C-alpha cells in the first residue's frame, strides 16, 4: 500500500468526534497513588484505543504480529486472556469511569530513530486523541539507559524518577523469566510494586521444573493483562543481511541481539582494489561505547570486542566455555565453577585473570543498568544481598583458586549458564575504584579495551568505528583485515542508503520495512530469524513532579 495512503487511513481509523469526559464521583477510586495512570481503567482504555491489527497490516506491511501477552507462546497464557481488540467506544467508557478530564497531555518517548517508528507514533497519537487522550512524542538521545531506568526510592508512591509518561520500547529475551523479573520488588522504573507478582517471580526463578515455571508464567501474564501494567503491542522477527562479498563459511545464523558463537574469525570477505579485506557493518556507537552488560550483543563492540565467560550457540543454548576452558555445576544446582583458559590477554597485552572476572561480577551487582537475566543470576549468589546493601566488602559466595572461579548460590538460578554465556568481564586495571553507579560515564568507554577477536582501532563518535583482528586472540586470528562500523541505534535509519552504496556487508535489522528494499538489491541477501522479541508500551504509573 502507498505509504501516504497508509498513514491517511490510520490517522482517520476512528473518525468519531473527540469527546470531553467529565469527572465523576469516586474519580480515581482505583488509583494507587496520585498519578492518573496508576488507575488500571486508564491503561485499559489506552489498550482498547490502539488498532494494532490494522497497524500491523498496513504500516508494518504484515511483518508484525499483534501481541496478546508479553511472551509470544500461548501456552504461557491463562484461559480467557483479553486481546484488547480495537474498541474506541469501550475506551471512552473506561475513561469516563476513571474520571479522565482530558486536560493532561501524555509525554510518549521512544529510542528508535527510524521513520517507521515516527510514523507509528503519529498513528498512536491520532488514535488516542480520538478517545480523548492528548499525547506528544519525542525521540530520546544520549544516554538512553539512564533516561529509562531510574527507580523511585518509594516503590509505591514515587515520585517518578524518569521524566515521561509512556515509553515505546521492547523486551528481547533469552529466557521467559526476563519478561517478568523486573516485577521483583523495587526493580521497575515505572510500575509500583505489585505484591501478588512477588512470589510468582520467585517461583519461576527458583525451580528448573518447566511445569512449575509455566504455572507461574500463566498467573503473571493474567495479572499483567488484566491490569495493563505493560501493554504488549507486537512480536517481530530479526533479519540478518549480508552482501555477496562476504561469506560465513558455514557459520550459523542466530539471534544477533545476543552473544553466540558465530565463528566470526573464519568469515571471509572479497579483497578491495587495494587487496585489503574490509567489511562494513552498522551498530557502532554514536556518542560512547555502551557497557556490554546492558544490551549484551546488540552493539558491534559487544559482539566482537568482548568475549563472554561461557559460550552459546545460535539458539542461545549454552554449549561450553569461551574464556573458560571448562565449567561444572553441582548436582543440587547451587554451585557453578569455571576454570579460565591459560594465557588469556586483554587487547593491551595484559593478562586476563580470574580476579578480573570476580571484580566484574561484583561491579555488575552494583551497576544500575544490567540486563535482567544477568542481574537475577548475580543477585542469586550467596552474599549478593549483603554486598548490595553495603553490609559486606565482597560477595561471600565467590571464591578463587588459581584460574578457577567458584560461585555458590543462595537459591537455584535456572538460567545461570545462559547468563554467563552472555556476561563479558571487563579489565579491572582500568576501572577499579570507579563508582559502579557511574561506571558508564568513565572515559574508558570512549575507546574500551576488550578481549574478543577484534579490537577497537579507531573511534570517531557519530562517524565510524574501525576494528582490527586481535593478534593474541585465544582462538586464532580473524581472516577479515578490518571491520568499519557505521553508527546506528537499535533501528538504523541509514541502512538502505548505506547498503545501496556498498557500505553494508553484514549486520541485522528488526525494521521489517528495510527487508523489501534490501531484497531488491542484487548484491544483498536477507535471512529471517525467529526470536523472542516483543515491542510494547511501558506506562509510567508513578506521579511526576
C-alpha angles and dihedrals in degrees: 000000000000107000094229092050089048092054092046091050094050096043089056099037091115105036097171115125116268113259133213112221118208123220117260136207111279093024113180090014088146096044115112096201139005095291117100087213090063087073107093091212090066091050091047089051090054089052093051092046096062118082097208094165093061093040091053093050097044115023094032092039093232094301096111123075112213109242129233102177136012090262121052094225112099089202086073092059126092118230114279099027110178111239091196091223112198108287114153092175091058089047090056092048092053092048090052091050090050094049096242106173099188095237095113122084114209118223110222118192132187137175104210109102097197124114093240090063092049089051090049091052090052091052093048090047091055095045093049091047089055091064095041105270118124115209137177124193136207140175118248115226136180118025095008094174092060090050096055106034109053111127125210119241088230105056093199110034101025127162098229119256095196114075103225141071101220134019126201103211143125146243114223105186137194094189131020092245089069091070090060110026093092087069089073109115114291095357102106117087094204109021123074116231111290103208096199090056096056099077090042092055088052091047097056092043097044100060141051091206107113092205093056091045091049092052089053093049091051093053093046094047088052094050093047092045095050094047099032091225084161124015112220111209111178146334123234144183129242118239121210114203128197134175120228088251094072132067129191089200094222098320114147129258115230148149099315094192086079139044117271137147101279090159090230092168089071097048115113135201131194112261118252124233089282092053093250119135101227125167126192125215140154135234095086116146122269099200108359140349110269124234104262092224092071109057096007109204107004097097123069093240093050091056101039110018099047128052122208125228095242129022137239132197126232091282089053092248112146109248106171144298129331106174086005117074091204143354138199134200121202120239092251091051093235100107129058123179129179130185115216120228116260118252098020114165138199116227090261090061096254122129120271105218142179087257089063088054094050093046090050094051092049092046091049089053088064102033113109098222114050126142107265098239092051092044091053092051094049091044090055094061114109110264095016093116093052091047093050090048091054092246094118136036094223142012105273093207093065121084135168131211110177107299093348122097117194124197121196114198126213090207133016113272108197093197102046094116091049091050094053090045084064100036117099117193120226128219108270092203093068100042108028111130094022115132104252089219089061100035094115090058094059118115088238088084093065089072111357126200112230142171104232134110093274129045127204110260101176135357123195104177114233090008113061147311123219124205126191131190117280104235094208097048109145094232098046137273120307117246095222109088097208140000115209109199121194119210120262139144125227089299115043109217091186099047098106093046092048093046091052089051091051092249097119114071099156142356140097141265134198092196105105093198089065091064102073092047092049093047091053090062110089093216096051131083128191128202120191117218124193110229138169098255127144127183112209149159117253109205117207106227097179122094112258121225 
